[in-house]
């Protein structure tokens, strides 16, 4: 039986760096509340060396994943997600 990995390790790199980037992106919403991505991203890029742990992934390699997690966390913040609000159709 052949096992196919969807995300093969690059040079033996585990997925831990990618997971850390996603967590970092989510947490950036509370670290930098109310700020735009363009303002937050330079801080995150500078902090990545401390956050990445033993991962050898650069900020450029994980930036998109961190931003996606940041966007999802923004959508789930209390002041943005209003799925229970009534829908009013204009006649």
VMD Tcl script that builds the backbone (N, CA, C; Angstrom):
set m [mol new atoms 273]
animate dup $m
set s [atomselect $m all]
$s set {name element resname resid chain x y z} {
  {N N UNK 1 A 0.842 -1.175 0.000}
  {CA C UNK 1 A 0.000 0.000 0.000}
  {C C UNK 1 A 0.892 1.244 0.000}
  {N N UNK 2 A 0.653 2.131 -0.940}
  {CA C UNK 2 A 1.398 3.383 -0.993}
  {C C UNK 2 A 0.640 4.457 -0.237}
  {N N UNK 3 A 1.364 5.214 0.566}
  {CA C UNK 3 A 0.764 6.325 1.305}
  {C C UNK 3 A 1.180 7.608 0.605}
  {N N UNK 4 A 0.197 8.409 0.246}
  {CA C UNK 4 A 0.456 9.678 -0.423}
  {C C UNK 4 A 0.171 10.789 0.571}
  {N N UNK 5 A 1.164 11.628 0.772}
  {CA C UNK 5 A 0.978 12.765 1.674}
  {C C UNK 5 A 0.578 13.971 0.848}
  {N N UNK 6 A -0.457 14.657 1.294}
  {CA C UNK 6 A -0.930 15.824 0.559}
  {C C UNK 6 A 0.013 17.008 0.684}
  {N N UNK 7 A 0.686 17.111 1.813}
  {CA C UNK 7 A 1.623 18.205 2.049}
  {C C UNK 7 A 2.976 17.610 2.415}
  {N N UNK 8 A 3.740 17.219 1.433}
  {CA C UNK 8 A 5.018 16.590 1.756}
  {C C UNK 8 A 5.943 17.547 2.489}
  {N N UNK 9 A 6.719 17.000 3.405}
  {CA C UNK 9 A 7.684 17.809 4.138}
  {C C UNK 9 A 8.731 18.337 3.186}
  {N N UNK 10 A 9.067 19.565 3.321}
  {CA C UNK 10 A 10.119 20.173 2.518}
  {C C UNK 10 A 11.416 20.072 3.303}
  {N N UNK 11 A 12.355 19.314 2.773}
  {CA C UNK 11 A 13.656 19.103 3.421}
  {C C UNK 11 A 13.475 18.624 4.854}
  {N N UNK 12 A 12.514 17.739 5.071}
  {CA C UNK 12 A 12.299 17.187 6.406}
  {C C UNK 12 A 11.565 18.119 7.348}
  {N N UNK 13 A 11.063 19.220 6.839}
  {CA C UNK 13 A 10.383 20.210 7.682}
  {C C UNK 13 A 8.999 19.703 8.087}
  {N N UNK 14 A 8.716 19.725 9.347}
  {CA C UNK 14 A 7.389 19.338 9.813}
  {C C UNK 14 A 6.415 20.486 9.616}
  {N N UNK 15 A 5.148 20.202 9.765}
  {CA C UNK 15 A 4.104 21.204 9.557}
  {C C UNK 15 A 3.953 22.143 10.751}
  {N N UNK 16 A 4.779 22.008 11.762}
  {CA C UNK 16 A 4.648 22.836 12.969}
  {C C UNK 16 A 4.742 24.329 12.655}
  {N N UNK 17 A 5.621 24.711 11.758}
  {CA C UNK 17 A 5.759 26.118 11.399}
  {C C UNK 17 A 4.497 26.680 10.789}
  {N N UNK 18 A 3.833 25.878 9.960}
  {CA C UNK 18 A 2.572 26.318 9.359}
  {C C UNK 18 A 1.492 26.475 10.431}
  {N N UNK 19 A 1.437 25.544 11.348}
  {CA C UNK 19 A 0.454 25.626 12.436}
  {C C UNK 19 A 0.723 26.847 13.302}
  {N N UNK 20 A 1.982 27.088 13.612}
  {CA C UNK 20 A 2.333 28.268 14.415}
  {C C UNK 20 A 1.937 29.560 13.697}
  {N N UNK 21 A 2.093 29.605 12.381}
  {CA C UNK 21 A 1.722 30.794 11.620}
  {C C UNK 21 A 0.221 31.039 11.684}
  {N N UNK 22 A -0.549 29.951 11.589}
  {CA C UNK 22 A -2.007 30.101 11.666}
  {C C UNK 22 A -2.431 30.579 13.056}
  {N N UNK 23 A -1.850 30.026 14.077}
  {CA C UNK 23 A -2.165 30.452 15.447}
  {C C UNK 23 A -1.759 31.907 15.649}
  {N N UNK 24 A -0.574 32.261 15.166}
  {CA C UNK 24 A -0.078 33.631 15.272}
  {C C UNK 24 A -1.023 34.599 14.565}
  {N N UNK 25 A -1.526 34.207 13.407}
  {CA C UNK 25 A -2.473 35.044 12.682}
  {C C UNK 25 A -3.760 35.264 13.453}
  {N N UNK 26 A -4.264 34.201 14.076}
  {CA C UNK 26 A -5.478 34.328 14.891}
  {C C UNK 26 A -5.233 35.235 16.083}
  {N N UNK 27 A -4.131 35.042 16.762}
  {CA C UNK 27 A -3.837 35.807 17.972}
  {C C UNK 27 A -3.512 37.268 17.684}
  {N N UNK 28 A -3.112 37.562 16.461}
  {CA C UNK 28 A -2.783 38.941 16.102}
  {C C UNK 28 A -3.980 39.870 16.263}
  {N N UNK 29 A -5.183 39.325 16.172}
  {CA C UNK 29 A -6.372 40.159 16.356}
  {C C UNK 29 A -6.461 40.728 17.758}
  {N N UNK 30 A -6.058 39.957 18.755}
  {CA C UNK 30 A -6.064 40.483 20.115}
  {C C UNK 30 A -4.772 41.235 20.437}
  {N N UNK 31 A -3.676 40.888 19.762}
  {CA C UNK 31 A -2.419 41.611 19.969}
  {C C UNK 31 A -2.473 43.020 19.386}
  {N N UNK 32 A -3.163 43.161 18.269}
  {CA C UNK 32 A -3.269 44.438 17.563}
  {C C UNK 32 A -4.741 44.735 17.251}
  {N N UNK 33 A -5.550 44.961 18.272}
  {CA C UNK 33 A -7.002 45.119 18.048}
  {C C UNK 33 A -7.338 46.339 17.192}
  {N N UNK 34 A -8.261 46.117 16.263}
  {CA C UNK 34 A -8.773 47.197 15.438}
  {C C UNK 34 A -7.834 47.713 14.363}
  {N N UNK 35 A -6.687 47.068 14.182}
  {CA C UNK 35 A -5.727 47.537 13.181}
  {C C UNK 35 A -5.895 46.774 11.872}
  {N N UNK 36 A -5.528 47.423 10.781}
  {CA C UNK 36 A -5.601 46.816 9.452}
  {C C UNK 36 A -4.406 45.881 9.254}
  {N N UNK 37 A -4.568 44.889 8.355}
  {CA C UNK 37 A -3.493 43.939 8.069}
  {C C UNK 37 A -2.201 44.650 7.664}
  {N N UNK 38 A -2.306 45.687 6.855}
  {CA C UNK 38 A -1.107 46.393 6.393}
  {C C UNK 38 A -0.330 47.019 7.553}
  {N N UNK 39 A -1.017 47.332 8.642}
  {CA C UNK 39 A -0.352 47.877 9.825}
  {C C UNK 39 A 0.177 46.765 10.735}
  {N N UNK 40 A -0.534 45.660 10.770}
  {CA C UNK 40 A -0.196 44.537 11.650}
  {C C UNK 40 A 0.941 43.686 11.079}
  {N N UNK 41 A 0.935 43.455 9.794}
  {CA C UNK 41 A 1.870 42.526 9.159}
  {C C UNK 41 A 3.343 42.834 9.409}
  {N N UNK 42 A 3.790 44.095 9.373}
  {CA C UNK 42 A 5.208 44.345 9.665}
  {C C UNK 42 A 5.613 43.930 11.079}
  {N N UNK 43 A 4.705 44.101 12.048}
  {CA C UNK 43 A 4.985 43.673 13.426}
  {C C UNK 43 A 5.102 42.153 13.492}
  {N N UNK 44 A 4.181 41.480 12.817}
  {CA C UNK 44 A 4.192 40.028 12.814}
  {C C UNK 44 A 5.452 39.494 12.134}
  {N N UNK 45 A 5.834 40.108 11.033}
  {CA C UNK 45 A 7.044 39.681 10.324}
  {C C UNK 45 A 8.261 39.802 11.229}
  {N N UNK 46 A 8.319 40.897 11.994}
  {CA C UNK 46 A 9.427 41.096 12.917}
  {C C UNK 46 A 9.434 40.120 14.076}
  {N N UNK 47 A 8.245 39.706 14.509}
  {CA C UNK 47 A 8.124 38.791 15.652}
  {C C UNK 47 A 8.216 37.317 15.251}
  {N N UNK 48 A 8.182 37.024 13.959}
  {CA C UNK 48 A 8.115 35.643 13.506}
  {C C UNK 48 A 9.278 34.800 14.021}
  {N N UNK 49 A 10.475 35.346 14.101}
  {CA C UNK 49 A 11.638 34.560 14.567}
  {C C UNK 49 A 11.416 34.024 15.985}
  {N N UNK 50 A 10.773 34.792 16.848}
  {CA C UNK 50 A 10.501 34.320 18.205}
  {C C UNK 50 A 9.335 33.345 18.246}
  {N N UNK 51 A 8.354 33.544 17.384}
  {CA C UNK 51 A 7.130 32.753 17.398}
  {C C UNK 51 A 7.292 31.393 16.719}
  {N N UNK 52 A 8.158 31.313 15.734}
  {CA C UNK 52 A 8.230 30.108 14.907}
  {C C UNK 52 A 8.838 28.897 15.597}
  {N N UNK 53 A 9.423 29.067 16.762}
  {CA C UNK 53 A 10.016 27.930 17.460}
  {C C UNK 53 A 11.182 27.363 16.688}
  {N N UNK 54 A 11.193 26.047 16.502}
  {CA C UNK 54 A 12.281 25.377 15.786}
  {C C UNK 54 A 12.061 25.332 14.278}
  {N N UNK 55 A 10.978 25.898 13.813}
  {CA C UNK 55 A 10.672 25.863 12.391}
  {C C UNK 55 A 11.690 26.695 11.613}
  {N N UNK 56 A 12.086 26.185 10.482}
  {CA C UNK 56 A 13.002 26.908 9.600}
  {C C UNK 56 A 12.282 27.723 8.541}
  {N N UNK 57 A 10.963 27.749 8.602}
  {CA C UNK 57 A 10.182 28.477 7.603}
  {C C UNK 57 A 10.337 29.981 7.801}
  {N N UNK 58 A 10.494 30.686 6.702}
  {CA C UNK 58 A 10.608 32.145 6.761}
  {C C UNK 58 A 9.208 32.763 6.824}
  {N N UNK 59 A 9.172 34.039 7.151}
  {CA C UNK 59 A 7.890 34.745 7.184}
  {C C UNK 59 A 7.237 34.722 5.805}
  {N N UNK 60 A 8.027 34.874 4.760}
  {CA C UNK 60 A 7.470 34.853 3.407}
  {C C UNK 60 A 6.808 33.512 3.096}
  {N N UNK 61 A 7.307 32.431 3.663}
  {CA C UNK 61 A 6.736 31.107 3.408}
  {C C UNK 61 A 5.415 30.891 4.147}
  {N N UNK 62 A 5.174 31.612 5.215}
  {CA C UNK 62 A 3.964 31.387 6.012}
  {C C UNK 62 A 3.037 32.605 6.055}
  {N N UNK 63 A 3.444 33.679 5.422}
  {CA C UNK 63 A 2.678 34.935 5.476}
  {C C UNK 63 A 1.224 34.748 5.039}
  {N N UNK 64 A 0.999 34.062 3.944}
  {CA C UNK 64 A -0.363 33.883 3.427}
  {C C UNK 64 A -1.227 33.103 4.413}
  {N N UNK 65 A -0.662 32.094 5.057}
  {CA C UNK 65 A -1.429 31.315 6.035}
  {C C UNK 65 A -1.754 32.163 7.261}
  {N N UNK 66 A -0.794 32.964 7.701}
  {CA C UNK 66 A -1.034 33.835 8.851}
  {C C UNK 66 A -2.126 34.859 8.521}
  {N N UNK 67 A -2.080 35.408 7.314}
  {CA C UNK 67 A -3.092 36.394 6.926}
  {C C UNK 67 A -4.477 35.760 6.831}
  {N N UNK 68 A -4.561 34.574 6.277}
  {CA C UNK 68 A -5.852 33.894 6.183}
  {C C UNK 68 A -6.433 33.654 7.578}
  {N N UNK 69 A -5.612 33.213 8.503}
  {CA C UNK 69 A -6.083 32.987 9.879}
  {C C UNK 69 A -6.475 34.304 10.528}
  {N N UNK 70 A -5.739 35.366 10.244}
  {CA C UNK 70 A -6.064 36.681 10.772}
  {C C UNK 70 A -7.430 37.152 10.264}
  {N N UNK 71 A -7.686 36.934 8.960}
  {CA C UNK 71 A -8.968 37.322 8.371}
  {C C UNK 71 A -10.132 36.541 8.968}
  {N N UNK 72 A -9.956 35.243 9.145}
  {CA C UNK 72 A -11.009 34.413 9.737}
  {C C UNK 72 A -11.297 34.872 11.157}
  {N N UNK 73 A -10.254 35.136 11.928}
  {CA C UNK 73 A -10.446 35.604 13.305}
  {C C UNK 73 A -11.161 36.950 13.318}
  {N N UNK 74 A -10.875 37.799 12.352}
  {CA C UNK 74 A -11.571 39.094 12.261}
  {C C UNK 74 A -13.062 38.886 12.022}
  {N N UNK 75 A -13.395 37.944 11.149}
  {CA C UNK 75 A -14.801 37.677 10.854}
  {C C UNK 75 A -15.547 37.111 12.052}
  {N N UNK 76 A -14.825 36.431 12.921}
  {CA C UNK 76 A -15.453 35.824 14.087}
  {C C UNK 76 A -15.461 36.722 15.315}
  {N N UNK 77 A -14.892 37.900 15.205}
  {CA C UNK 77 A -14.890 38.796 16.355}
  {C C UNK 77 A -16.322 39.261 16.631}
  {N N UNK 78 A -16.582 39.602 17.856}
  {CA C UNK 78 A -17.946 39.942 18.294}
  {C C UNK 78 A -18.572 41.080 17.502}
  {N N UNK 79 A -17.787 42.044 17.090}
  {CA C UNK 79 A -18.368 43.205 16.429}
  {C C UNK 79 A -18.521 43.040 14.915}
  {N N UNK 80 A -18.170 41.875 14.364}
  {CA C UNK 80 A -18.255 41.698 12.919}
  {C C UNK 80 A -19.224 40.608 12.474}
  {N N UNK 81 A -19.358 39.568 13.248}
  {CA C UNK 81 A -20.201 38.448 12.836}
  {C C UNK 81 A -21.599 38.647 13.405}
  {N N UNK 82 A -22.563 38.847 12.532}
  {CA C UNK 82 A -23.932 39.110 12.976}
  {C C UNK 82 A -24.904 38.216 12.219}
  {N N UNK 83 A -24.669 36.925 12.267}
  {CA C UNK 83 A -25.531 35.982 11.555}
  {C C UNK 83 A -26.943 35.917 12.113}
  {N N UNK 84 A -27.119 36.334 13.348}
  {CA C UNK 84 A -28.443 36.246 13.957}
  {C C UNK 84 A -29.262 37.523 13.745}
  {N N UNK 85 A -28.732 38.482 13.010}
  {CA C UNK 85 A -29.455 39.712 12.753}
  {C C UNK 85 A -30.563 39.442 11.725}
  {N N UNK 86 A -31.715 40.068 11.917}
  {CA C UNK 86 A -32.812 39.840 10.954}
  {C C UNK 86 A -32.470 40.419 9.584}
  {N N UNK 87 A -32.987 39.780 8.564}
  {CA C UNK 87 A -32.796 40.230 7.197}
  {C C UNK 87 A -34.037 41.009 6.788}
  {N N UNK 88 A -33.828 42.198 6.292}
  {CA C UNK 88 A -34.947 43.025 5.871}
  {C C UNK 88 A -34.850 43.263 4.371}
  {N N UNK 89 A -35.865 42.865 3.674}
  {CA C UNK 89 A -35.900 43.054 2.226}
  {C C UNK 89 A -36.612 44.353 1.934}
  {N N UNK 90 A -36.022 45.138 1.052}
  {CA C UNK 90 A -36.668 46.391 0.669}
  {C C UNK 90 A -37.631 46.131 -0.482}
  {N N UNK 91 A -38.790 46.729 -0.401}
  {CA C UNK 91 A -39.804 46.543 -1.429}
  {C C UNK 91 A -39.538 47.355 -2.649}
}
mol reanalyze $m
mol bondsrecalc $m
mol representation Tube
mol addrep $m
